[in-house]
Amino acid sequence: MSAKSKEIGTLSPEKVEAIQKKINQIDGHLQAIETKRAYILSSPEQTAIAESSGWFDSMTTTENQLNIKKTDLLDVLNNSDHD
């Protein structure tokens, strides 16, 4: 079986760890966006710059993409047999 093929319901401990690491990275990225958003919103000048540059729209798109990826990874973990 190649590395790309998957057995339904079975993940190696290494694969589970790799997926969990990706989820943690996504959570870190989402938290960084929230931290920056709070900073920007605390300053009317920064808010105006971010709005005019489309930063808020861009980050909303990024957050949506990250949340989809995180959901997909969680589905992989939740639909498999692992310890």
Backbone hydrogen bonds in HBPLUS format (Angstrom, degrees):
<---DONOR---> <-ACCEPTOR-->    atom                        ^
c    i                          cat <-CA-CA->   ^        H-A-AA   ^      H-
h    n   atom  resd res      DA  || num        DHA   H-A  angle D-A-AA Bond
n    s   type  num  typ     dist DA aas  dist angle  dist       angle   num
A0005-SER N   A0002-SER O   3.18 MM   3  5.38 135.6  2.39  99.2 110.7     1
A0010-THR N   A0007-GLU O   3.25 MM   3  5.70 166.4  2.27 135.1 132.8     2
A0081-ASP N   A0009-GLY O   2.59 MM  72  5.14 153.2  1.66 115.7 123.9     3
A0015-LYS N   A0012-SER O   3.02 MM   3  5.13 118.1  2.42  99.7 114.7     4
A0016-VAL N   A0012-SER O   2.98 MM   4  6.32 161.6  2.01 158.9 164.0     5
A0017-GLU N   A0013-PRO O   2.94 MM   4  6.13 159.7  1.98 145.1 150.7     6
A0018-ALA N   A0014-GLU O   2.92 MM   4  6.14 153.5  1.99 143.5 151.0     7
A0019-ILE N   A0015-LYS O   2.91 MM   4  6.15 157.4  1.96 151.2 156.8     8
A0020-GLN N   A0016-VAL O   2.89 MM   4  6.12 161.2  1.92 151.6 157.2     9
A0021-LYS N   A0017-GLU O   2.89 MM   4  6.09 149.1  1.99 144.5 153.2    10
A0022-LYS N   A0018-ALA O   3.02 MM   4  6.30 154.4  2.09 144.3 150.6    11
A0023-ILE N   A0019-ILE O   2.95 MM   4  6.25 156.5  2.00 150.4 157.0    12
A0024-ASN N   A0020-GLN O   2.94 MM   4  6.19 156.8  1.99 145.7 151.9    13
A0025-GLN N   A0021-LYS O   2.92 MM   4  6.21 150.4  2.01 146.3 154.7    14
A0026-ILE N   A0022-LYS O   2.92 MM   4  6.20 155.4  1.98 148.8 155.3    15
A0027-ASP N   A0023-ILE O   2.88 MM   4  6.18 160.0  1.92 151.1 156.7    16
A0028-GLY N   A0024-ASN O   2.92 MM   4  6.15 152.2  2.00 143.4 151.0    17
A0029-HIS N   A0025-GLN O   2.93 MM   4  6.20 154.2  2.00 147.2 154.0    18
A0030-LEU N   A0026-ILE O   2.86 MM   4  6.14 162.1  1.90 156.0 160.6    19
A0031-GLN N   A0027-ASP O   2.92 MM   4  6.12 154.4  1.99 145.4 152.6    20
A0032-ALA N   A0028-GLY O   2.93 MM   4  6.16 151.5  2.01 144.0 151.8    21
A0033-ILE N   A0029-HIS O   3.02 MM   4  6.33 153.5  2.09 148.5 155.2    22
A0034-GLU N   A0030-LEU O   3.05 MM   4  6.36 159.4  2.10 146.5 151.9    23
A0035-THR N   A0031-GLN O   2.88 MM   4  6.13 157.0  1.93 150.6 157.0    24
A0036-LYS N   A0032-ALA O   2.96 MM   4  6.17 164.2  1.99 149.4 153.3    25
A0037-ARG N   A0033-ILE O   2.81 MM   4  5.99 157.7  1.86 150.4 157.6    26
A0038-ALA N   A0034-GLU O   2.94 MM   4  6.15 160.9  1.98 149.0 153.3    27
A0039-TYR N   A0035-THR O   3.04 MM   4  6.32 156.5  2.10 146.1 152.7    28
A0040-ILE N   A0036-LYS O   2.86 MM   4  6.09 167.3  1.87 157.1 160.0    29
A0041-LEU N   A0037-ARG O   2.85 MM   4  6.04 164.3  1.87 154.7 159.2    30
A0042-SER N   A0038-ALA O   3.10 MM   4  6.18 125.2  2.41 136.0 148.6    31
A0042-SER N   A0039-TYR O   3.13 MM   3  5.22 140.6  2.29  98.3 109.8    32
A0043-SER N   A0040-ILE O   3.15 MM   3  5.64 163.8  2.18 113.6 118.6    33
A0047-THR N   A0043-SER O   2.81 MM   4  6.02 159.8  1.85 160.0 166.7    34
A0048-ALA N   A0044-PRO O   2.98 MM   4  6.13 158.1  2.03 144.7 149.8    35
A0049-ILE N   A0045-GLU O   3.07 MM   4  6.36 157.9  2.12 147.2 153.1    36
A0050-ALA N   A0046-GLN O   2.87 MM   4  6.06 165.7  1.89 151.6 155.8    37
A0051-GLU N   A0047-THR O   2.84 MM   4  6.02 160.1  1.88 151.0 156.8    38
A0052-SER N   A0048-ALA O   2.95 MM   4  6.08 163.6  1.98 147.4 152.1    39
A0053-SER N   A0049-ILE O   2.99 MM   4  6.12 142.4  2.14 145.7 155.6    40
A0055-TRP N   A0050-ALA O   2.90 MM   5  4.95 141.0  2.05 154.1 154.6    41
A0054-GLY N   A0051-GLU O   3.22 MM   3  5.23 151.1  2.31  99.1 107.7    42
A0058-SER N   A0054-GLY O   2.94 MM   4  6.14 163.2  1.97 156.1 161.6    43
A0059-MET N   A0055-TRP O   2.83 MM   4  6.03 159.7  1.87 155.9 161.1    44
A0060-THR N   A0056-PHE O   2.94 MM   4  6.12 148.0  2.05 144.0 152.8    45
A0061-THR N   A0057-ASP O   3.03 MM   4  6.29 159.1  2.07 149.3 154.3    46
A0062-THR N   A0058-SER O   2.93 MM   4  6.22 159.7  1.97 146.7 152.8    47
A0063-GLU N   A0059-MET O   2.79 MM   4  5.93 162.6  1.82 147.1 151.9    48
A0064-ASN N   A0060-THR O   2.95 MM   4  6.15 159.3  2.00 147.2 152.7    49
A0065-GLN N   A0061-THR O   2.97 MM   4  6.25 162.4  2.00 152.5 157.0    50
A0066-LEU N   A0062-THR O   2.88 MM   4  6.11 161.2  1.91 154.3 159.8    51
A0067-ASN N   A0063-GLU O   2.86 MM   4  6.03 158.7  1.90 151.1 157.1    52
A0068-ILE N   A0064-ASN O   2.97 MM   4  6.20 151.4  2.05 147.5 155.0    53
A0069-LYS N   A0065-GLN O   2.99 MM   4  6.24 163.1  2.02 148.6 153.2    54
A0070-LYS N   A0066-LEU O   2.81 MM   4  6.03 158.8  1.86 149.8 156.2    55
A0071-THR N   A0067-ASN O   2.91 MM   4  6.03 158.4  1.95 142.8 148.6    56
A0072-ASP N   A0068-ILE O   2.92 MM   4  6.18 159.4  1.96 151.4 156.9    57
A0073-LEU N   A0069-LYS O   2.96 MM   4  6.24 158.5  2.01 149.4 155.1    58
A0074-LEU N   A0070-LYS O   2.85 MM   4  6.10 160.1  1.89 152.3 158.1    59
A0075-ASP N   A0071-THR O   2.86 MM   4  6.06 151.1  1.94 146.8 155.0    60
A0076-VAL N   A0072-ASP O   3.06 MM   4  6.37 152.0  2.15 145.2 152.0    61
A0077-LEU N   A0073-LEU O   3.06 MM   4  6.44 160.1  2.10 149.8 154.4    62
A0078-ASN N   A0074-LEU O   2.78 MM   4  5.97 164.2  1.81 153.9 158.7    63
A0079-ASN N   A0075-ASP O   2.90 MM   4  5.85 135.2  2.11 144.3 153.9    64
A0080-SER N   A0077-LEU O   3.41 MM   3  5.51 155.5  2.47 111.7 110.1    65
